[in-house]
Structure formats: C-alpha cells, structure tokens
Amino acid sequence: MTDVNRKALYIAQECLKAGMTVAGAAGVLANVAAESGFNPRNLQDSYEKAVGYNDDSYTIAVDNGSYHNFTGDQAGYGLPQWTASDRKAKMLAYFRQHGKSIGDFVTQVEYMIIDIRTYGSRKAWQTCISSSDPYDCGYAVCKYYEICDNLEASSKYRGNQAKEKWLGFIQASLSSGLAVEPPKEPEPVKVDDEGIPIPQTWPPRTIDAHCSGWPEVWLLQALLKCRGYNVLKDGNWTEELTRAVRIFQGASGLEADGVVGPNTYVALGLDRAIFQKE
C-alpha cells in the first residue's frame, strides 16, 4: 500500500469512527486530496516565496517559535489547508495544548474532524453523517467547510472525485477487512536551548540551496554567524546565505561553489576526524 493510500485509509477509518457515513468519509478524502495531497506539512505553494519557507522549514519555525505570523499570514497549511486567521489560531492552540507539532498527521486528522463538526453552519458535518451520496458529501465539505477559491467548480469537482474514486477505495478496503494503524511520524526534530534544530545525522550532511529546513542549515548559519557573517538563524537557505557561503569558501581557499561539504565544515571549525570513515 502506498503512503498516500495508507493515510487516506486512516482518515476514512477515523471519519467512520466519528459517525460519518462511507459517503461522508469519501467526501472528506476528496477534499484532502485536492487541498494537500495528504501531506500534513503542506504549505500553500503560492505562499512559499512570500513567507520564505518550504513545507518542512515552515513547520519547524512555527513549532520552535522562530516564526511568529502563522495565524496572520493567510498561507494555507496542513491536510485541509487551514488559512483564515481565526481558524489557524484555533488549530495552533489545539496542537500546543496537546504538545504536538503542527505537522503531526494523526493530530491533524483528529482536529480536522472536530473542526468539520463544529465549524460555521455545520452543514458539511450534517451532510457527512446523514447522506449516502458521495457527490453530495464531497460537494458539501468543499462548499461549507473548505470554502475555497472557484467555489462552485471546486465543489462539483470534489463531489465527482468522492463518487468516482474515494467511495470505491473505502468500500474495497472495508470489504477486504483492510485496516491501518496510525502512520508512523518522523522522529521529532531535536533542538537546543534556543530552539535551534540539531542535526540528526553525524557527521552533518552535505547541503546546498535546495536544503532549506534541514537542521544542517541551522548549524551552518550558526557557524557563519560566529565568524561575523550577517546571516539569519532561521533554517532557510536564501540568496544571502549562498553569497555568505561563497565568500567564506573563497576566503578559506576553497572552491566557492555554495555547496557545504566536509571541507567547508572543517573550515568552519568542525573536526576533520568526524568525517573520516571508521
């Protein structure tokens, strides 16, 4: 079973436990598939450049408190892409109350079902617990809960997806007796006393401009900062960080390619011995 199907089946199981019909669960799956592709850390693509983060670095920054505008930036996030300030504020409060990362899949599923049940007119919830028509459920979840752009067209599309794809997926799983345990989450990122992520692999991995959010980027920024370079410690690899790396590499007699590997780490002060194979 693929990771997406495993996550989809887990969401369906939880929807059924909460009292939704099979059609209602299909409507929820159609919505989540369209909004995030079942990625709980999904940050709305059109906002990545605006906020300066990718999926992972955004999640880490909100979790450790280095990013303070989660509730006000209007960037969609998570399985159903929570967007509005009041909805993101309630979501964040719930996760902090339970001591969970905002990107935790199981907690997002739990909260999403609560949110559908209590949000607004509750029309999406009422439809999902009473209707046997997957089209109606997909349409209602989008129209009354998601309230996304191009609302009518999006609602019809998700209604059709619930009917043509996700109803059959759930029915086939139920008829075969298939069930899944909560998907295993990645180990939580370890942080130091200042909330800065600590690399989980040692020696640190080779990194470049494609590695925003990696703990090694935070390490790199801290090492450069100690040497007087004016870089932010936020885990985000920017053009400014690339310039700082290249300047440092050139001043250290290294190839100024912007790729941080063993030689650059050693020049920054790490012991060469840690990069030697045993």
ABEGO torsion letter per residue (X at the ends): XBAAAAAAAAAAAAAAAAGBBAAAAAAAAAAAAAAAGGBAABBBAAAAAAAGBBAAAAAAAAAAGABAAAAAAGBBBEAAGBABAAAAAAAAAAAAAAGBBAABAAAAAAAAAAAAAABEAGAAAAAAAABABAAAAAAAAAAAAAGBBGAAAAAAAAAAAAAAAAAAAAAAAAAAGBBBBBBBBBBBBBBBAAGBBBBABOBBBBBBAAABGBAAAAAAAAAAAAAGBBBBBAGBBBAAAAAAAAAAAAAAGBBBAGBBBAAAAAAAGBBAAAABBX
